[in-house]
Amino acid sequence: MRRRPQLSDEVASHLRSAIMSGSFRSGEFIRLDETAAELGVSVTPVREALLTLRGEGMVESAPNRGYRVSPMSSSDIDDIFWLQGQLAVELALRAAERAAACDLERLEDLNERLRVCVTASKGSAGSEISTDVERIADAEWCFHREVNRIANSPKLAWFLDTAARALPYRLFARDPQWGVVAVRSHERLIAAMRAGKHNEVITQTLVQFDDAAARLLAHRRRLTESAGGN
């Protein structure tokens, strides 16, 4: 079972996602009281979360004014996804070398779980169901966790997990087309691992990172244009 994070970790995750997705814009102040009220928590975990994000370079402290969002350029986002992609490629290649038939069957089962979640979400007549978002995100996480388990490189997997904390996974999980790309890429990745095609393992691992980066940048551009139009 996944360990339940501390409350401050959950708040930090929420704020990371909001910053990465552009809901909080560069230079904008994050108000402790307002954030605490929005999330239904006390000010303490919000303050602890902001201290964590300051250590990660996502926010800056302004004397007597609180915390403001650090600049986040398109190049910064590209760099974040590039780093994750490089780590994920190495783990996928190691998994391809080690994977037994039962491991590949397990990956197929996990991808089928993701497919079912994505299909159910697409069939909800456009209404957003938060449980669908969480199920899709969890199914995707479980698939890649299994790849990392097969790779048997826990330190490298830890670095990838740390880098991936910045991803606004709910933004992606709400996008049905992102889910379609993920399922198809997983299928091709498993087939490449089974056939020992290392170049295809690399290609299919990077597909999702390239796709996610493009979707995130497009989302942030739409937010900027909408704000400019107002």
Solvent accessible surface area in square Angstrom, and as a share of the most:
residue,aa,sasa,rsa
1,M,241,1.08
2,R,129,0.47
3,R,180,0.66
4,R,180,0.66
5,P,56,0.35
6,Q,118,0.52
7,L,85,0.43
8,S,22,0.14
9,D,63,0.33
10,E,53,0.24
11,V,4,0.02
12,A,3,0.02
13,S,42,0.27
14,H,59,0.26
15,L,0,0.00
16,R,15,0.06
17,S,22,0.14
18,A,13,0.10
19,I,2,0.01
20,M,0,0.00
21,S,10,0.06
22,G,9,0.09
23,S,74,0.48
24,F,38,0.16
25,R,127,0.46
26,S,58,0.37
27,G,42,0.40
28,E,69,0.31
29,F,29,0.12
30,I,3,0.02
31,R,109,0.40
32,L,35,0.17
33,D,103,0.53
34,E,120,0.54
35,T,6,0.03
36,A,5,0.04
37,A,82,0.63
38,E,118,0.53
39,L,55,0.27
40,G,68,0.66
41,V,34,0.19
42,S,68,0.44
43,V,44,0.25
44,T,72,0.42
45,P,10,0.06
46,V,0,0.00
47,R,112,0.41
48,E,80,0.36
49,A,0,0.00
50,L,0,0.00
51,L,81,0.40
52,T,62,0.36
53,L,0,0.00
54,R,112,0.41
55,G,71,0.68
56,E,76,0.34
57,G,49,0.47
58,M,15,0.07
59,V,3,0.02
60,E,68,0.30
61,S,53,0.34
62,A,8,0.07
63,P,117,0.74
64,N,163,0.84
65,R,140,0.51
66,G,28,0.27
67,Y,26,0.10
68,R,87,0.32
69,V,3,0.01
70,S,11,0.07
71,P,101,0.63
72,M,30,0.13
73,S,57,0.37
74,S,66,0.43
75,S,72,0.47
76,D,56,0.29
77,I,0,0.00
78,D,70,0.36
79,D,89,0.46
80,I,42,0.21
81,F,8,0.03
82,W,162,0.57
83,L,85,0.42
84,Q,0,0.00
85,G,1,0.01
86,Q,78,0.35
87,L,29,0.14
88,A,11,0.09
89,V,18,0.11
90,E,67,0.30
91,L,1,0.00
92,A,2,0.02
93,L,37,0.19
94,R,97,0.36
95,A,0,0.00
96,A,15,0.12
97,E,118,0.53
98,R,136,0.50
99,A,26,0.20
100,A,49,0.38
101,A,73,0.56
102,C,88,0.53
103,D,21,0.11
104,L,11,0.06
105,E,97,0.43
106,R,108,0.40
107,L,0,0.00
108,E,71,0.32
109,D,90,0.47
110,L,8,0.04
111,N,4,0.02
112,E,80,0.36
113,R,93,0.34
114,L,0,0.00
115,R,89,0.33
116,V,88,0.51
117,C,21,0.12
118,V,7,0.04
119,T,84,0.49
120,A,57,0.44
121,S,23,0.15
122,K,103,0.43
123,G,64,0.62
124,S,22,0.14
125,A,102,0.79
126,G,78,0.75
127,S,63,0.41
128,E,119,0.53
129,I,77,0.39
130,S,77,0.50
131,T,71,0.41
132,D,17,0.09
133,V,10,0.05
134,E,69,0.31
135,R,137,0.50
136,I,5,0.03
137,A,13,0.10
138,D,36,0.19
139,A,0,0.00
140,E,21,0.10
141,W,82,0.29
142,C,11,0.06
143,F,0,0.00
144,H,58,0.26
145,R,107,0.39
146,E,16,0.07
147,V,7,0.04
148,N,30,0.15
149,R,134,0.49
150,I,8,0.04
151,A,3,0.03
152,N,91,0.47
153,S,14,0.09
154,P,97,0.61
155,K,159,0.67
156,L,35,0.17
157,A,19,0.14
158,W,137,0.48
159,F,113,0.47
160,L,18,0.09
161,D,70,0.36
162,T,49,0.28
163,A,21,0.16
164,A,33,0.26
165,R,114,0.42
166,A,13,0.10
167,L,39,0.19
168,P,0,0.00
169,Y,80,0.31
170,R,82,0.30
171,L,38,0.19
172,F,9,0.04
173,A,2,0.02
174,R,111,0.41
175,D,42,0.22
176,P,56,0.35
177,Q,97,0.43
178,W,19,0.07
179,G,1,0.01
180,V,44,0.25
181,V,21,0.12
182,A,1,0.00
183,V,9,0.05
184,R,98,0.36
185,S,3,0.02
186,H,1,0.00
187,E,70,0.32
188,R,123,0.45
189,L,6,0.03
190,I,5,0.03
191,A,56,0.44
192,A,3,0.02
193,M,9,0.04
194,R,129,0.47
195,A,64,0.50
196,G,47,0.45
197,K,123,0.52
198,H,74,0.33
199,N,122,0.63
200,E,60,0.27
201,V,0,0.00
202,I,58,0.29
203,T,66,0.38
204,Q,11,0.05
205,T,13,0.08
206,L,49,0.24
207,V,49,0.28
208,Q,18,0.08
209,F,31,0.13
210,D,94,0.49
211,D,30,0.16
212,A,7,0.05
213,A,11,0.08
214,A,59,0.46
215,R,61,0.22
216,L,0,0.00
217,L,26,0.13
218,A,26,0.20
219,H,39,0.17
220,R,41,0.15
221,R,138,0.50
222,R,141,0.52
223,L,67,0.33
224,T,78,0.45
225,E,119,0.53
226,S,63,0.40
227,A,40,0.31
228,G,67,0.65
229,G,69,0.67
230,N,160,0.82
